[in-house]
């Protein structure tokens, strides 16, 4: 908080980015957790696809960080 006091625009940008990234990380964690347990082939494909799709959103949000 203290480090960003002099940079209100950047602070707001990070807050908005976190609102996007945190749900994606939660979804990704859920999918990866499900893959740690026995699942059907159909479920495995769905959870793998879900985990991979969240990576795109996380990477895209991170690209806008620089």
N, CA, C and O atoms as a CHARMM CRD file, in Angstrom:
* protein
*
  264
    1    1 UNK  N      0.81600  -1.19600   0.00000 PROA 1      0.00000
    2    1 UNK  CA     0.00000   0.00000   0.00000 PROA 1      0.00000
    3    1 UNK  C      0.85900   1.25900   0.00000 PROA 1      0.00000
    4    1 UNK  O      0.60800   2.19900  -0.75500 PROA 1      0.00000
    5    2 UNK  N      1.87400   1.26200   0.85800 PROA 2      0.00000
    6    2 UNK  CA     2.72400   2.44400   0.98200 PROA 2      0.00000
    7    2 UNK  C      3.49200   2.69300  -0.30900 PROA 2      0.00000
    8    2 UNK  O      3.65000   3.83900  -0.73000 PROA 2      0.00000
    9    3 UNK  N      3.96400   1.63600  -0.93000 PROA 3      0.00000
   10    3 UNK  CA     4.74100   1.78900  -2.15800 PROA 3      0.00000
   11    3 UNK  C      3.92400   2.40400  -3.28800 PROA 3      0.00000
   12    3 UNK  O      4.47700   3.09400  -4.14600 PROA 3      0.00000
   13    4 UNK  N      2.63700   2.16700  -3.29900 PROA 4      0.00000
   14    4 UNK  CA     1.79600   2.63400  -4.40200 PROA 4      0.00000
   15    4 UNK  C      1.09800   3.96700  -4.11300 PROA 4      0.00000
   16    4 UNK  O      0.33300   4.44800  -4.94900 PROA 4      0.00000
   17    5 UNK  N      1.34200   4.56200  -2.96400 PROA 5      0.00000
   18    5 UNK  CA     0.66700   5.81000  -2.60200 PROA 5      0.00000
   19    5 UNK  C      0.86700   6.90900  -3.63800 PROA 5      0.00000
   20    5 UNK  O     -0.05400   7.67700  -3.91300 PROA 5      0.00000
   21    6 UNK  N      2.04000   6.98700  -4.20300 PROA 6      0.00000
   22    6 UNK  CA     2.34800   8.05000  -5.16700 PROA 6      0.00000
   23    6 UNK  C      1.95900   7.68800  -6.59400 PROA 6      0.00000
   24    6 UNK  O      2.19600   8.46700  -7.51700 PROA 6      0.00000
   25    7 UNK  N      1.36800   6.52400  -6.78100 PROA 7      0.00000
   26    7 UNK  CA     1.00100   6.04800  -8.11900 PROA 7      0.00000
   27    7 UNK  C     -0.45600   5.57000  -8.12500 PROA 7      0.00000
   28    7 UNK  O     -0.70800   4.37000  -8.22900 PROA 7      0.00000
   29    8 UNK  N     -1.40600   6.48600  -8.01700 PROA 8      0.00000
   30    8 UNK  CA    -2.81200   6.07400  -7.89700 PROA 8      0.00000
   31    8 UNK  C     -3.35500   5.34600  -9.12800 PROA 8      0.00000
   32    8 UNK  O     -4.18100   4.44300  -8.99400 PROA 8      0.00000
   33    9 UNK  N     -2.90600   5.72600 -10.31300 PROA 9      0.00000
   34    9 UNK  CA    -3.39300   5.07100 -11.53400 PROA 9      0.00000
   35    9 UNK  C     -2.91200   3.63000 -11.57500 PROA 9      0.00000
   36    9 UNK  O     -3.68400   2.71800 -11.87200 PROA 9      0.00000
   37   10 UNK  N     -1.63600   3.42900 -11.27800 PROA 10     0.00000
   38   10 UNK  CA    -1.07900   2.08000 -11.27100 PROA 10     0.00000
   39   10 UNK  C     -1.72500   1.22300 -10.18300 PROA 10     0.00000
   40   10 UNK  O     -1.97300   0.03400 -10.37800 PROA 10     0.00000
   41   11 UNK  N     -1.99100   1.84000  -9.04800 PROA 11     0.00000
   42   11 UNK  CA    -2.64200   1.13700  -7.93800 PROA 11     0.00000
   43   11 UNK  C     -4.03300   0.66400  -8.35500 PROA 11     0.00000
   44   11 UNK  O     -4.41900  -0.46800  -8.06200 PROA 11     0.00000
   45   12 UNK  N     -4.77200   1.51500  -9.02700 PROA 12     0.00000
   46   12 UNK  CA    -6.10000   1.14900  -9.51400 PROA 12     0.00000
   47   12 UNK  C     -6.00900   0.06500 -10.57700 PROA 12     0.00000
   48   12 UNK  O     -6.83100  -0.85100 -10.60800 PROA 12     0.00000
   49   13 UNK  N     -5.01500   0.16700 -11.44300 PROA 13     0.00000
   50   13 UNK  CA    -4.81300  -0.83900 -12.48500 PROA 13     0.00000
   51   13 UNK  C     -4.56700  -2.21300 -11.87800 PROA 13     0.00000
   52   13 UNK  O     -5.11700  -3.20900 -12.34700 PROA 13     0.00000
   53   14 UNK  N     -3.75400  -2.26800 -10.85300 PROA 14     0.00000
   54   14 UNK  CA    -3.47600  -3.54200 -10.18200 PROA 14     0.00000
   55   14 UNK  C     -4.73900  -4.08000  -9.51900 PROA 14     0.00000
   56   14 UNK  O     -4.99300  -5.28400  -9.56600 PROA 14     0.00000
   57   15 UNK  N     -5.51800  -3.22400  -8.91300 PROA 15     0.00000
   58   15 UNK  CA    -6.75800  -3.65800  -8.26600 PROA 15     0.00000
   59   15 UNK  C     -7.73300  -4.25300  -9.28200 PROA 15     0.00000
   60   15 UNK  O     -8.36500  -5.27600  -9.01800 PROA 15     0.00000
   61   16 UNK  N     -7.85000  -3.61500 -10.43100 PROA 16     0.00000
   62   16 UNK  CA    -8.73600  -4.12700 -11.48300 PROA 16     0.00000
   63   16 UNK  C     -8.21900  -5.45600 -12.00600 PROA 16     0.00000
   64   16 UNK  O     -8.99400  -6.38800 -12.22100 PROA 16     0.00000
   65   17 UNK  N     -6.91500  -5.54500 -12.21200 PROA 17     0.00000
   66   17 UNK  CA    -6.29800  -6.77900 -12.70300 PROA 17     0.00000
   67   17 UNK  C     -6.53700  -7.92600 -11.72600 PROA 17     0.00000
   68   17 UNK  O     -6.81100  -9.05100 -12.14400 PROA 17     0.00000
   69   18 UNK  N     -6.43600  -7.64800 -10.43500 PROA 18     0.00000
   70   18 UNK  CA    -6.66300  -8.68600  -9.43100 PROA 18     0.00000
   71   18 UNK  C     -8.10200  -9.19300  -9.47500 PROA 18     0.00000
   72   18 UNK  O     -8.35100 -10.37600  -9.24300 PROA 18     0.00000
   73   19 UNK  N     -9.04500  -8.30500  -9.77000 PROA 19     0.00000
   74   19 UNK  CA   -10.44500  -8.73100  -9.88200 PROA 19     0.00000
   75   19 UNK  C    -10.64400  -9.69000 -11.04400 PROA 19     0.00000
   76   19 UNK  O    -11.57500 -10.49600 -11.03400 PROA 19     0.00000
   77   20 UNK  N     -9.77800  -9.61000 -12.04000 PROA 20     0.00000
   78   20 UNK  CA    -9.84100 -10.51800 -13.18500 PROA 20     0.00000
   79   20 UNK  C     -9.08100 -11.80500 -12.88800 PROA 20     0.00000
   80   20 UNK  O     -9.57400 -12.90000 -13.16000 PROA 20     0.00000
   81   21 UNK  N     -7.88800 -11.67500 -12.33400 PROA 21     0.00000
   82   21 UNK  CA    -7.00700 -12.82800 -12.15700 PROA 21     0.00000
   83   21 UNK  C     -7.45800 -13.74900 -11.03000 PROA 21     0.00000
   84   21 UNK  O     -7.41300 -14.96900 -11.19200 PROA 21     0.00000
   85   22 UNK  N     -7.88500 -13.21400  -9.91200 PROA 22     0.00000
   86   22 UNK  CA    -8.21300 -14.06500  -8.76900 PROA 22     0.00000
   87   22 UNK  C     -9.29500 -15.10400  -9.06300 PROA 22     0.00000
   88   22 UNK  O     -9.13000 -16.25900  -8.67000 PROA 22     0.00000
   89   23 UNK  N    -10.39100 -14.75100  -9.73100 PROA 23     0.00000
   90   23 UNK  CA   -11.36700 -15.79500 -10.07400 PROA 23     0.00000
   91   23 UNK  C    -10.79100 -16.85100 -11.01600 PROA 23     0.00000
   92   23 UNK  O    -11.12300 -18.03200 -10.90800 PROA 23     0.00000
   93   24 UNK  N     -9.93000 -16.42500 -11.93600 PROA 24     0.00000
   94   24 UNK  CA    -9.31200 -17.38600 -12.85400 PROA 24     0.00000
   95   24 UNK  C     -8.40000 -18.35300 -12.10700 PROA 24     0.00000
   96   24 UNK  O     -8.38200 -19.54800 -12.40400 PROA 24     0.00000
   97   25 UNK  N     -7.65300 -17.84400 -11.14800 PROA 25     0.00000
   98   25 UNK  CA    -6.77500 -18.70400 -10.35100 PROA 25     0.00000
   99   25 UNK  C     -7.61200 -19.68500  -9.53300 PROA 25     0.00000
  100   25 UNK  O     -7.24400 -20.85100  -9.39400 PROA 25     0.00000
  101   26 UNK  N     -8.71600 -19.22400  -9.00200 PROA 26     0.00000
  102   26 UNK  CA    -9.60200 -20.09900  -8.23100 PROA 26     0.00000
  103   26 UNK  C    -10.17000 -21.21100  -9.11200 PROA 26     0.00000
  104   26 UNK  O    -10.19600 -22.37200  -8.70300 PROA 26     0.00000
  105   27 UNK  N    -10.61700 -20.86900 -10.29800 PROA 27     0.00000
  106   27 UNK  CA   -11.14700 -21.86600 -11.23800 PROA 27     0.00000
  107   27 UNK  C    -10.05100 -22.84700 -11.63600 PROA 27     0.00000
  108   27 UNK  O    -10.28400 -24.05400 -11.70100 PROA 27     0.00000
  109   28 UNK  N     -8.86400 -22.32800 -11.89900 PROA 28     0.00000
  110   28 UNK  CA    -7.74200 -23.18200 -12.28400 PROA 28     0.00000
  111   28 UNK  C     -7.39400 -24.15300 -11.15500 PROA 28     0.00000
  112   28 UNK  O     -7.16500 -25.33800 -11.39600 PROA 28     0.00000
  113   29 UNK  N     -7.35800 -23.65500  -9.94700 PROA 29     0.00000
  114   29 UNK  CA    -7.05600 -24.50200  -8.79000 PROA 29     0.00000
  115   29 UNK  C     -8.10400 -25.59600  -8.64700 PROA 29     0.00000
  116   29 UNK  O     -7.76100 -26.74600  -8.37500 PROA 29     0.00000
  117   30 UNK  N     -9.36800 -25.25500  -8.82600 PROA 30     0.00000
  118   30 UNK  CA   -10.45600 -26.23200  -8.75100 PROA 30     0.00000
  119   30 UNK  C    -10.24800 -27.34400  -9.77600 PROA 30     0.00000
  120   30 UNK  O    -10.34000 -28.52600  -9.44500 PROA 30     0.00000
  121   31 UNK  N     -9.96800 -26.96300 -11.01200 PROA 31     0.00000
  122   31 UNK  CA    -9.78700 -27.95000 -12.08100 PROA 31     0.00000
  123   31 UNK  C     -8.58600 -28.84500 -11.80600 PROA 31     0.00000
  124   31 UNK  O     -8.66500 -30.06100 -11.98200 PROA 31     0.00000
  125   32 UNK  N     -7.48000 -28.25600 -11.37700 PROA 32     0.00000
  126   32 UNK  CA    -6.28300 -29.04900 -11.09500 PROA 32     0.00000
  127   32 UNK  C     -6.49400 -29.97100  -9.89700 PROA 32     0.00000
  128   32 UNK  O     -5.99000 -31.09400  -9.87300 PROA 32     0.00000
  129   33 UNK  N     -7.23100 -29.50000  -8.92100 PROA 33     0.00000
  130   33 UNK  CA    -7.54700 -30.33600  -7.75700 PROA 33     0.00000
  131   33 UNK  C     -8.39600 -31.53200  -8.17600 PROA 33     0.00000
  132   33 UNK  O     -8.16200 -32.65000  -7.71500 PROA 33     0.00000
  133   34 UNK  N     -9.36600 -31.31000  -9.03500 PROA 34     0.00000
  134   34 UNK  CA   -10.21700 -32.40400  -9.52000 PROA 34     0.00000
  135   34 UNK  C     -9.39700 -33.44400 -10.27500 PROA 34     0.00000
  136   34 UNK  O     -9.69400 -34.63700 -10.21100 PROA 34     0.00000
  137   35 UNK  N     -8.36600 -32.99400 -10.99000 PROA 35     0.00000
  138   35 UNK  CA    -7.53000 -33.91100 -11.76600 PROA 35     0.00000
  139   35 UNK  C     -6.62300 -34.76800 -10.88300 PROA 35     0.00000
  140   35 UNK  O     -6.02500 -35.73100 -11.36200 PROA 35     0.00000
  141   36 UNK  N     -6.51900 -34.42700  -9.61400 PROA 36     0.00000
  142   36 UNK  CA    -5.71500 -35.22200  -8.68600 PROA 36     0.00000
  143   36 UNK  C     -6.44800 -36.47700  -8.22100 PROA 36     0.00000
  144   36 UNK  O     -5.85000 -37.35400  -7.59800 PROA 36     0.00000
  145   37 UNK  N     -7.72900 -36.56000  -8.52200 PROA 37     0.00000
  146   37 UNK  CA    -8.56100 -37.68500  -8.09500 PROA 37     0.00000
  147   37 UNK  C     -9.06900 -38.43000  -9.32800 PROA 37     0.00000
  148   37 UNK  O     -9.09900 -37.87100 -10.42400 PROA 37     0.00000
  149   38 UNK  N     -9.46300 -39.67500  -9.15100 PROA 38     0.00000
  150   38 UNK  CA    -9.98900 -40.43000 -10.29900 PROA 38     0.00000
  151   38 UNK  C    -11.22600 -39.75100 -10.90400 PROA 38     0.00000
  152   38 UNK  O    -12.17300 -39.40900 -10.19600 PROA 38     0.00000
  153   39 UNK  N    -11.19400 -39.56900 -12.20800 PROA 39     0.00000
  154   39 UNK  CA   -12.31600 -38.98100 -12.94000 PROA 39     0.00000
  155   39 UNK  C    -12.49800 -39.76200 -14.23600 PROA 39     0.00000
  156   39 UNK  O    -11.60600 -40.49500 -14.66200 PROA 39     0.00000
  157   40 UNK  N    -13.65200 -39.59700 -14.85000 PROA 40     0.00000
  158   40 UNK  CA   -13.88000 -40.24800 -16.13300 PROA 40     0.00000
  159   40 UNK  C    -13.03600 -39.55600 -17.20000 PROA 40     0.00000
  160   40 UNK  O    -12.53000 -38.45500 -16.98500 PROA 40     0.00000
  161   41 UNK  N    -12.89100 -40.20100 -18.33600 PROA 41     0.00000
  162   41 UNK  CA   -12.12600 -39.62000 -19.44600 PROA 41     0.00000
  163   41 UNK  C    -12.74300 -38.29200 -19.88300 PROA 41     0.00000
  164   41 UNK  O    -12.03200 -37.33100 -20.17600 PROA 41     0.00000
  165   42 UNK  N    -14.06600 -38.25500 -19.92200 PROA 42     0.00000
  166   42 UNK  CA   -14.77200 -37.02800 -20.31800 PROA 42     0.00000
  167   42 UNK  C    -14.51200 -35.90400 -19.31200 PROA 42     0.00000
  168   42 UNK  O    -14.26000 -34.76400 -19.70000 PROA 42     0.00000
  169   43 UNK  N    -14.57500 -36.23000 -18.02600 PROA 43     0.00000
  170   43 UNK  CA   -14.30200 -35.22800 -16.99600 PROA 43     0.00000
  171   43 UNK  C    -12.84900 -34.76400 -17.06100 PROA 43     0.00000
  172   43 UNK  O    -12.56600 -33.57700 -16.90100 PROA 43     0.00000
  173   44 UNK  N    -11.94000 -35.69000 -17.29400 PROA 44     0.00000
  174   44 UNK  CA   -10.52800 -35.33300 -17.38300 PROA 44     0.00000
  175   44 UNK  C    -10.30100 -34.33200 -18.51000 PROA 44     0.00000
  176   44 UNK  O     -9.60300 -33.33500 -18.32900 PROA 44     0.00000
  177   45 UNK  N    -10.88300 -34.59400 -19.65400 PROA 45     0.00000
  178   45 UNK  CA   -10.73000 -33.67400 -20.78400 PROA 45     0.00000
  179   45 UNK  C    -11.30800 -32.30100 -20.45400 PROA 45     0.00000
  180   45 UNK  O    -10.72000 -31.27200 -20.78700 PROA 45     0.00000
  181   46 UNK  N    -12.46300 -32.29900 -19.79500 PROA 46     0.00000
  182   46 UNK  CA   -13.10700 -31.03000 -19.44900 PROA 46     0.00000
  183   46 UNK  C    -12.26300 -30.23900 -18.44700 PROA 46     0.00000
  184   46 UNK  O    -12.08100 -29.03300 -18.61200 PROA 46     0.00000
  185   47 UNK  N    -11.75000 -30.90400 -17.41400 PROA 47     0.00000
  186   47 UNK  CA   -10.94000 -30.21300 -16.41000 PROA 47     0.00000
  187   47 UNK  C     -9.61100 -29.73700 -16.98800 PROA 47     0.00000
  188   47 UNK  O     -9.13400 -28.65700 -16.64100 PROA 47     0.00000
  189   48 UNK  N     -9.01500 -30.53300 -17.86200 PROA 48     0.00000
  190   48 UNK  CA    -7.77100 -30.10500 -18.50900 PROA 48     0.00000
  191   48 UNK  C     -8.01100 -28.87700 -19.37700 PROA 48     0.00000
  192   48 UNK  O     -7.22600 -27.92900 -19.35800 PROA 48     0.00000
  193   49 UNK  N     -9.09300 -28.90200 -20.13200 PROA 49     0.00000
  194   49 UNK  CA    -9.42600 -27.76300 -20.98800 PROA 49     0.00000
  195   49 UNK  C     -9.69900 -26.51700 -20.13900 PROA 49     0.00000
  196   49 UNK  O     -9.26600 -25.41600 -20.47700 PROA 49     0.00000
  197   50 UNK  N    -10.41400 -26.70700 -19.04500 PROA 50     0.00000
  198   50 UNK  CA   -10.72000 -25.59300 -18.15100 PROA 50     0.00000
  199   50 UNK  C     -9.43700 -24.99000 -17.57900 PROA 50     0.00000
  200   50 UNK  O     -9.28100 -23.76900 -17.55000 PROA 50     0.00000
  201   51 UNK  N     -8.52900 -25.84000 -17.12800 PROA 51     0.00000
  202   51 UNK  CA    -7.26800 -25.35200 -16.56100 PROA 51     0.00000
  203   51 UNK  C     -6.46100 -24.59100 -17.61000 PROA 51     0.00000
  204   51 UNK  O     -5.90200 -23.53300 -17.31900 PROA 51     0.00000
  205   52 UNK  N     -6.40100 -25.11900 -18.80800 PROA 52     0.00000
  206   52 UNK  CA    -5.63600 -24.46600 -19.87500 PROA 52     0.00000
  207   52 UNK  C     -6.26700 -23.13400 -20.26800 PROA 52     0.00000
  208   52 UNK  O     -5.55500 -22.15900 -20.50700 PROA 52     0.00000
  209   53 UNK  N     -7.56900 -23.08600 -20.33400 PROA 53     0.00000
  210   53 UNK  CA    -8.25000 -21.84100 -20.71900 PROA 53     0.00000
  211   53 UNK  C     -8.00000 -20.72800 -19.70500 PROA 53     0.00000
  212   53 UNK  O     -7.89500 -19.55800 -20.07300 PROA 53     0.00000
  213   54 UNK  N     -7.90500 -21.09600 -18.42800 PROA 54     0.00000
  214   54 UNK  CA    -7.64300 -20.06500 -17.42200 PROA 54     0.00000
  215   54 UNK  C     -6.25100 -19.47200 -17.59800 PROA 54     0.00000
  216   54 UNK  O     -6.02600 -18.30300 -17.28300 PROA 54     0.00000
  217   55 UNK  N     -5.31600 -20.27600 -18.10300 PROA 55     0.00000
  218   55 UNK  CA    -3.95400 -19.78000 -18.32200 PROA 55     0.00000
  219   55 UNK  C     -3.97900 -18.61100 -19.30300 PROA 55     0.00000
  220   55 UNK  O     -3.26700 -17.62500 -19.11000 PROA 55     0.00000
  221   56 UNK  N     -4.78900 -18.71200 -20.34800 PROA 56     0.00000
  222   56 UNK  CA    -4.86300 -17.63600 -21.34300 PROA 56     0.00000
  223   56 UNK  C     -5.26500 -16.30900 -20.69200 PROA 56     0.00000
  224   56 UNK  O     -4.67100 -15.26800 -20.96900 PROA 56     0.00000
  225   57 UNK  N     -6.26200 -16.36000 -19.84000 PROA 57     0.00000
  226   57 UNK  CA    -6.71200 -15.13900 -19.17300 PROA 57     0.00000
  227   57 UNK  C     -5.67500 -14.57700 -18.22200 PROA 57     0.00000
  228   57 UNK  O     -5.47700 -13.36400 -18.15100 PROA 57     0.00000
  229   58 UNK  N     -5.01300 -15.46400 -17.48800 PROA 58     0.00000
  230   58 UNK  CA    -3.99300 -15.02800 -16.53800 PROA 58     0.00000
  231   58 UNK  C     -2.80700 -14.41500 -17.27400 PROA 58     0.00000
  232   58 UNK  O     -2.29700 -13.36900 -16.87400 PROA 58     0.00000
  233   59 UNK  N     -2.37400 -15.05800 -18.33800 PROA 59     0.00000
  234   59 UNK  CA    -1.24200 -14.54200 -19.12100 PROA 59     0.00000
  235   59 UNK  C     -1.61100 -13.21400 -19.76500 PROA 59     0.00000
  236   59 UNK  O     -0.80800 -12.28200 -19.76500 PROA 59     0.00000
  237   60 UNK  N     -2.80700 -13.12000 -20.30800 PROA 60     0.00000
  238   60 UNK  CA    -3.23300 -11.88100 -20.95500 PROA 60     0.00000
  239   60 UNK  C     -3.27200 -10.73200 -19.95200 PROA 60     0.00000
  240   60 UNK  O     -2.83500  -9.62500 -20.26600 PROA 60     0.00000
  241   61 UNK  N     -3.78000 -10.97700 -18.77500 PROA 61     0.00000
  242   61 UNK  CA    -3.81400  -9.93000 -17.75300 PROA 61     0.00000
  243   61 UNK  C     -2.39800  -9.55200 -17.33300 PROA 61     0.00000
  244   61 UNK  O     -2.11800  -8.38200 -17.07000 PROA 61     0.00000
  245   62 UNK  N     -1.51200 -10.53200 -17.27000 PROA 62     0.00000
  246   62 UNK  CA    -0.12600 -10.26300 -16.91100 PROA 62     0.00000
  247   62 UNK  C      0.61200  -9.47200 -17.96800 PROA 62     0.00000
  248   62 UNK  O      1.50900  -8.69100 -17.65000 PROA 62     0.00000
  249   63 UNK  N      0.24800  -9.66300 -19.21500 PROA 63     0.00000
  250   63 UNK  CA     0.87300  -8.91700 -20.31100 PROA 63     0.00000
  251   63 UNK  C      0.62500  -7.43000 -20.17000 PROA 63     0.00000
  252   63 UNK  O      1.48000  -6.61300 -20.51500 PROA 63     0.00000
  253   64 UNK  N     -0.52800  -7.08400 -19.67200 PROA 64     0.00000
  254   64 UNK  CA    -0.87800  -5.67900 -19.51400 PROA 64     0.00000
  255   64 UNK  C     -0.20500  -5.04700 -18.30300 PROA 64     0.00000
  256   64 UNK  O     -0.33800  -3.84700 -18.06400 PROA 64     0.00000
  257   65 UNK  N      0.51200  -5.85500 -17.55000 PROA 65     0.00000
  258   65 UNK  CA     1.17700  -5.37600 -16.34200 PROA 65     0.00000
  259   65 UNK  C      2.36300  -4.47700 -16.66000 PROA 65     0.00000
  260   65 UNK  O      2.60400  -3.49300 -15.96000 PROA 65     0.00000
  261   66 UNK  N      3.09800  -4.80600 -17.70500 PROA 66     0.00000
  262   66 UNK  CA     4.34700  -4.08300 -17.99700 PROA 66     0.00000
  263   66 UNK  C      4.12300  -2.69300 -18.52700 PROA 66     0.00000
  264   66 UNK  O      5.08400  -1.97800 -18.81200 PROA 66     0.00000
